[in-house]
Amino acid sequence: MFSKYIEQAAARAGNRRDYQGVCAIIRNLKKAGGKDQALAIKQKLFINYANRPAFRDELTRV
């Protein structure tokens, strides 16, 4: 449920503020007890969006 929503939000994201919003969702997932799932999503996004340095920067802060 969370992963699909996060992936859709990441696809729509186009600036740093949007990237921060995606990372906030990942943090909420982590707090809700989905630490392993959050890590997997983070790694997947890091690979899929390698050409977006601002997004990668925000992902490292999660």
Phi and psi restraints in degrees (range 20) as a CNS / XPLOR table:
assign (resid 1 and name C) (resid 2 and name N)
       (resid 2 and name CA) (resid 2 and name C) 1.0 -63.3 20.0 2
assign (resid 2 and name N) (resid 2 and name CA)
       (resid 2 and name C) (resid 3 and name N) 1.0 -42.3 20.0 2
assign (resid 2 and name C) (resid 3 and name N)
       (resid 3 and name CA) (resid 3 and name C) 1.0 -62.4 20.0 2
assign (resid 3 and name N) (resid 3 and name CA)
       (resid 3 and name C) (resid 4 and name N) 1.0 -42.3 20.0 2
assign (resid 3 and name C) (resid 4 and name N)
       (resid 4 and name CA) (resid 4 and name C) 1.0 -62.8 20.0 2
assign (resid 4 and name N) (resid 4 and name CA)
       (resid 4 and name C) (resid 5 and name N) 1.0 -44.1 20.0 2
assign (resid 4 and name C) (resid 5 and name N)
       (resid 5 and name CA) (resid 5 and name C) 1.0 -63.4 20.0 2
assign (resid 5 and name N) (resid 5 and name CA)
       (resid 5 and name C) (resid 6 and name N) 1.0 -42.9 20.0 2
assign (resid 5 and name C) (resid 6 and name N)
       (resid 6 and name CA) (resid 6 and name C) 1.0 -64.9 20.0 2
assign (resid 6 and name N) (resid 6 and name CA)
       (resid 6 and name C) (resid 7 and name N) 1.0 -42.3 20.0 2
assign (resid 6 and name C) (resid 7 and name N)
       (resid 7 and name CA) (resid 7 and name C) 1.0 -63.8 20.0 2
assign (resid 7 and name N) (resid 7 and name CA)
       (resid 7 and name C) (resid 8 and name N) 1.0 -39.4 20.0 2
assign (resid 7 and name C) (resid 8 and name N)
       (resid 8 and name CA) (resid 8 and name C) 1.0 -67.0 20.0 2
assign (resid 8 and name N) (resid 8 and name CA)
       (resid 8 and name C) (resid 9 and name N) 1.0 -41.3 20.0 2
assign (resid 8 and name C) (resid 9 and name N)
       (resid 9 and name CA) (resid 9 and name C) 1.0 -64.5 20.0 2
assign (resid 9 and name N) (resid 9 and name CA)
       (resid 9 and name C) (resid 10 and name N) 1.0 -38.5 20.0 2
assign (resid 9 and name C) (resid 10 and name N)
       (resid 10 and name CA) (resid 10 and name C) 1.0 -66.4 20.0 2
assign (resid 10 and name N) (resid 10 and name CA)
       (resid 10 and name C) (resid 11 and name N) 1.0 -37.5 20.0 2
assign (resid 10 and name C) (resid 11 and name N)
       (resid 11 and name CA) (resid 11 and name C) 1.0 -66.2 20.0 2
assign (resid 11 and name N) (resid 11 and name CA)
       (resid 11 and name C) (resid 12 and name N) 1.0 -33.6 20.0 2
assign (resid 11 and name C) (resid 12 and name N)
       (resid 12 and name CA) (resid 12 and name C) 1.0 -80.8 20.0 2
assign (resid 12 and name N) (resid 12 and name CA)
       (resid 12 and name C) (resid 13 and name N) 1.0 -22.1 20.0 2
assign (resid 12 and name C) (resid 13 and name N)
       (resid 13 and name CA) (resid 13 and name C) 1.0 -64.8 20.0 2
assign (resid 13 and name N) (resid 13 and name CA)
       (resid 13 and name C) (resid 14 and name N) 1.0 135.8 20.0 2
assign (resid 13 and name C) (resid 14 and name N)
       (resid 14 and name CA) (resid 14 and name C) 1.0 -135.1 20.0 2
assign (resid 14 and name N) (resid 14 and name CA)
       (resid 14 and name C) (resid 15 and name N) 1.0 -6.5 20.0 2
assign (resid 14 and name C) (resid 15 and name N)
       (resid 15 and name CA) (resid 15 and name C) 1.0 -144.5 20.0 2
assign (resid 15 and name N) (resid 15 and name CA)
       (resid 15 and name C) (resid 16 and name N) 1.0 174.0 20.0 2
assign (resid 15 and name C) (resid 16 and name N)
       (resid 16 and name CA) (resid 16 and name C) 1.0 -60.7 20.0 2
assign (resid 16 and name N) (resid 16 and name CA)
       (resid 16 and name C) (resid 17 and name N) 1.0 -37.3 20.0 2
assign (resid 16 and name C) (resid 17 and name N)
       (resid 17 and name CA) (resid 17 and name C) 1.0 -62.5 20.0 2
assign (resid 17 and name N) (resid 17 and name CA)
       (resid 17 and name C) (resid 18 and name N) 1.0 -40.8 20.0 2
assign (resid 17 and name C) (resid 18 and name N)
       (resid 18 and name CA) (resid 18 and name C) 1.0 -64.9 20.0 2
assign (resid 18 and name N) (resid 18 and name CA)
       (resid 18 and name C) (resid 19 and name N) 1.0 -40.5 20.0 2
assign (resid 18 and name C) (resid 19 and name N)
       (resid 19 and name CA) (resid 19 and name C) 1.0 -62.4 20.0 2
assign (resid 19 and name N) (resid 19 and name CA)
       (resid 19 and name C) (resid 20 and name N) 1.0 -39.6 20.0 2
assign (resid 19 and name C) (resid 20 and name N)
       (resid 20 and name CA) (resid 20 and name C) 1.0 -64.2 20.0 2
assign (resid 20 and name N) (resid 20 and name CA)
       (resid 20 and name C) (resid 21 and name N) 1.0 -36.1 20.0 2
assign (resid 20 and name C) (resid 21 and name N)
       (resid 21 and name CA) (resid 21 and name C) 1.0 -64.3 20.0 2
assign (resid 21 and name N) (resid 21 and name CA)
       (resid 21 and name C) (resid 22 and name N) 1.0 -41.9 20.0 2
assign (resid 21 and name C) (resid 22 and name N)
       (resid 22 and name CA) (resid 22 and name C) 1.0 -62.8 20.0 2
assign (resid 22 and name N) (resid 22 and name CA)
       (resid 22 and name C) (resid 23 and name N) 1.0 -42.7 20.0 2
assign (resid 22 and name C) (resid 23 and name N)
       (resid 23 and name CA) (resid 23 and name C) 1.0 -65.9 20.0 2
assign (resid 23 and name N) (resid 23 and name CA)
       (resid 23 and name C) (resid 24 and name N) 1.0 -32.9 20.0 2
assign (resid 23 and name C) (resid 24 and name N)
       (resid 24 and name CA) (resid 24 and name C) 1.0 -64.9 20.0 2
assign (resid 24 and name N) (resid 24 and name CA)
       (resid 24 and name C) (resid 25 and name N) 1.0 -38.4 20.0 2
assign (resid 24 and name C) (resid 25 and name N)
       (resid 25 and name CA) (resid 25 and name C) 1.0 -64.5 20.0 2
assign (resid 25 and name N) (resid 25 and name CA)
       (resid 25 and name C) (resid 26 and name N) 1.0 -41.3 20.0 2
assign (resid 25 and name C) (resid 26 and name N)
       (resid 26 and name CA) (resid 26 and name C) 1.0 -63.4 20.0 2
assign (resid 26 and name N) (resid 26 and name CA)
       (resid 26 and name C) (resid 27 and name N) 1.0 -40.6 20.0 2
assign (resid 26 and name C) (resid 27 and name N)
       (resid 27 and name CA) (resid 27 and name C) 1.0 -62.5 20.0 2
assign (resid 27 and name N) (resid 27 and name CA)
       (resid 27 and name C) (resid 28 and name N) 1.0 -40.2 20.0 2
assign (resid 27 and name C) (resid 28 and name N)
       (resid 28 and name CA) (resid 28 and name C) 1.0 -63.2 20.0 2
assign (resid 28 and name N) (resid 28 and name CA)
       (resid 28 and name C) (resid 29 and name N) 1.0 -40.6 20.0 2
assign (resid 28 and name C) (resid 29 and name N)
       (resid 29 and name CA) (resid 29 and name C) 1.0 -61.2 20.0 2
assign (resid 29 and name N) (resid 29 and name CA)
       (resid 29 and name C) (resid 30 and name N) 1.0 -42.7 20.0 2
assign (resid 29 and name C) (resid 30 and name N)
       (resid 30 and name CA) (resid 30 and name C) 1.0 -61.8 20.0 2
assign (resid 30 and name N) (resid 30 and name CA)
       (resid 30 and name C) (resid 31 and name N) 1.0 -42.8 20.0 2
assign (resid 30 and name C) (resid 31 and name N)
       (resid 31 and name CA) (resid 31 and name C) 1.0 -66.6 20.0 2
assign (resid 31 and name N) (resid 31 and name CA)
       (resid 31 and name C) (resid 32 and name N) 1.0 -30.5 20.0 2
assign (resid 31 and name C) (resid 32 and name N)
       (resid 32 and name CA) (resid 32 and name C) 1.0 -78.0 20.0 2
assign (resid 32 and name N) (resid 32 and name CA)
       (resid 32 and name C) (resid 33 and name N) 1.0 1.5 20.0 2
assign (resid 32 and name C) (resid 33 and name N)
       (resid 33 and name CA) (resid 33 and name C) 1.0 103.1 20.0 2
assign (resid 33 and name N) (resid 33 and name CA)
       (resid 33 and name C) (resid 34 and name N) 1.0 7.5 20.0 2
assign (resid 33 and name C) (resid 34 and name N)
       (resid 34 and name CA) (resid 34 and name C) 1.0 -101.6 20.0 2
assign (resid 34 and name N) (resid 34 and name CA)
       (resid 34 and name C) (resid 35 and name N) 1.0 50.5 20.0 2
assign (resid 34 and name C) (resid 35 and name N)
       (resid 35 and name CA) (resid 35 and name C) 1.0 -59.9 20.0 2
assign (resid 35 and name N) (resid 35 and name CA)
       (resid 35 and name C) (resid 36 and name N) 1.0 -45.5 20.0 2
assign (resid 35 and name C) (resid 36 and name N)
       (resid 36 and name CA) (resid 36 and name C) 1.0 -66.3 20.0 2
assign (resid 36 and name N) (resid 36 and name CA)
       (resid 36 and name C) (resid 37 and name N) 1.0 -41.6 20.0 2
assign (resid 36 and name C) (resid 37 and name N)
       (resid 37 and name CA) (resid 37 and name C) 1.0 -65.8 20.0 2
assign (resid 37 and name N) (resid 37 and name CA)
       (resid 37 and name C) (resid 38 and name N) 1.0 -40.3 20.0 2
assign (resid 37 and name C) (resid 38 and name N)
       (resid 38 and name CA) (resid 38 and name C) 1.0 -62.9 20.0 2
assign (resid 38 and name N) (resid 38 and name CA)
       (resid 38 and name C) (resid 39 and name N) 1.0 -41.0 20.0 2
assign (resid 38 and name C) (resid 39 and name N)
       (resid 39 and name CA) (resid 39 and name C) 1.0 -64.5 20.0 2
assign (resid 39 and name N) (resid 39 and name CA)
       (resid 39 and name C) (resid 40 and name N) 1.0 -41.7 20.0 2
assign (resid 39 and name C) (resid 40 and name N)
       (resid 40 and name CA) (resid 40 and name C) 1.0 -64.3 20.0 2
assign (resid 40 and name N) (resid 40 and name CA)
       (resid 40 and name C) (resid 41 and name N) 1.0 -42.8 20.0 2
assign (resid 40 and name C) (resid 41 and name N)
       (resid 41 and name CA) (resid 41 and name C) 1.0 -65.0 20.0 2
assign (resid 41 and name N) (resid 41 and name CA)
       (resid 41 and name C) (resid 42 and name N) 1.0 -42.9 20.0 2
assign (resid 41 and name C) (resid 42 and name N)
       (resid 42 and name CA) (resid 42 and name C) 1.0 -59.4 20.0 2
assign (resid 42 and name N) (resid 42 and name CA)
       (resid 42 and name C) (resid 43 and name N) 1.0 -45.4 20.0 2
assign (resid 42 and name C) (resid 43 and name N)
       (resid 43 and name CA) (resid 43 and name C) 1.0 -64.8 20.0 2
assign (resid 43 and name N) (resid 43 and name CA)
       (resid 43 and name C) (resid 44 and name N) 1.0 -40.4 20.0 2
assign (resid 43 and name C) (resid 44 and name N)
       (resid 44 and name CA) (resid 44 and name C) 1.0 -63.2 20.0 2
assign (resid 44 and name N) (resid 44 and name CA)
       (resid 44 and name C) (resid 45 and name N) 1.0 -44.8 20.0 2
assign (resid 44 and name C) (resid 45 and name N)
       (resid 45 and name CA) (resid 45 and name C) 1.0 -66.3 20.0 2
assign (resid 45 and name N) (resid 45 and name CA)
       (resid 45 and name C) (resid 46 and name N) 1.0 -37.1 20.0 2
assign (resid 45 and name C) (resid 46 and name N)
       (resid 46 and name CA) (resid 46 and name C) 1.0 -60.6 20.0 2
assign (resid 46 and name N) (resid 46 and name CA)
       (resid 46 and name C) (resid 47 and name N) 1.0 -38.8 20.0 2
assign (resid 46 and name C) (resid 47 and name N)
       (resid 47 and name CA) (resid 47 and name C) 1.0 -76.6 20.0 2
assign (resid 47 and name N) (resid 47 and name CA)
       (resid 47 and name C) (resid 48 and name N) 1.0 -45.5 20.0 2
assign (resid 47 and name C) (resid 48 and name N)
       (resid 48 and name CA) (resid 48 and name C) 1.0 -66.9 20.0 2
assign (resid 48 and name N) (resid 48 and name CA)
       (resid 48 and name C) (resid 49 and name N) 1.0 -30.6 20.0 2
assign (resid 48 and name C) (resid 49 and name N)
       (resid 49 and name CA) (resid 49 and name C) 1.0 -114.7 20.0 2
assign (resid 49 and name N) (resid 49 and name CA)
       (resid 49 and name C) (resid 50 and name N) 1.0 48.0 20.0 2
assign (resid 49 and name C) (resid 50 and name N)
       (resid 50 and name CA) (resid 50 and name C) 1.0 -65.4 20.0 2
assign (resid 50 and name N) (resid 50 and name CA)
       (resid 50 and name C) (resid 51 and name N) 1.0 -24.1 20.0 2
assign (resid 50 and name C) (resid 51 and name N)
       (resid 51 and name CA) (resid 51 and name C) 1.0 -89.6 20.0 2
assign (resid 51 and name N) (resid 51 and name CA)
       (resid 51 and name C) (resid 52 and name N) 1.0 10.7 20.0 2
assign (resid 51 and name C) (resid 52 and name N)
       (resid 52 and name CA) (resid 52 and name C) 1.0 -119.7 20.0 2
assign (resid 52 and name N) (resid 52 and name CA)
       (resid 52 and name C) (resid 53 and name N) 1.0 87.1 20.0 2
assign (resid 52 and name C) (resid 53 and name N)
       (resid 53 and name CA) (resid 53 and name C) 1.0 -61.8 20.0 2
assign (resid 53 and name N) (resid 53 and name CA)
       (resid 53 and name C) (resid 54 and name N) 1.0 -33.4 20.0 2
assign (resid 53 and name C) (resid 54 and name N)
       (resid 54 and name CA) (resid 54 and name C) 1.0 -66.9 20.0 2
assign (resid 54 and name N) (resid 54 and name CA)
       (resid 54 and name C) (resid 55 and name N) 1.0 -38.4 20.0 2
assign (resid 54 and name C) (resid 55 and name N)
       (resid 55 and name CA) (resid 55 and name C) 1.0 -66.8 20.0 2
assign (resid 55 and name N) (resid 55 and name CA)
       (resid 55 and name C) (resid 56 and name N) 1.0 -43.6 20.0 2
assign (resid 55 and name C) (resid 56 and name N)
       (resid 56 and name CA) (resid 56 and name C) 1.0 -62.2 20.0 2
assign (resid 56 and name N) (resid 56 and name CA)
       (resid 56 and name C) (resid 57 and name N) 1.0 -38.2 20.0 2
assign (resid 56 and name C) (resid 57 and name N)
       (resid 57 and name CA) (resid 57 and name C) 1.0 -61.6 20.0 2
assign (resid 57 and name N) (resid 57 and name CA)
       (resid 57 and name C) (resid 58 and name N) 1.0 -45.2 20.0 2
assign (resid 57 and name C) (resid 58 and name N)
       (resid 58 and name CA) (resid 58 and name C) 1.0 -66.0 20.0 2
assign (resid 58 and name N) (resid 58 and name CA)
       (resid 58 and name C) (resid 59 and name N) 1.0 -36.8 20.0 2
assign (resid 58 and name C) (resid 59 and name N)
       (resid 59 and name CA) (resid 59 and name C) 1.0 -65.3 20.0 2
assign (resid 59 and name N) (resid 59 and name CA)
       (resid 59 and name C) (resid 60 and name N) 1.0 -31.8 20.0 2
assign (resid 59 and name C) (resid 60 and name N)
       (resid 60 and name CA) (resid 60 and name C) 1.0 -69.1 20.0 2
assign (resid 60 and name N) (resid 60 and name CA)
       (resid 60 and name C) (resid 61 and name N) 1.0 -18.4 20.0 2
assign (resid 60 and name C) (resid 61 and name N)
       (resid 61 and name CA) (resid 61 and name C) 1.0 -88.2 20.0 2
assign (resid 61 and name N) (resid 61 and name CA)
       (resid 61 and name C) (resid 62 and name N) 1.0 -4.8 20.0 2
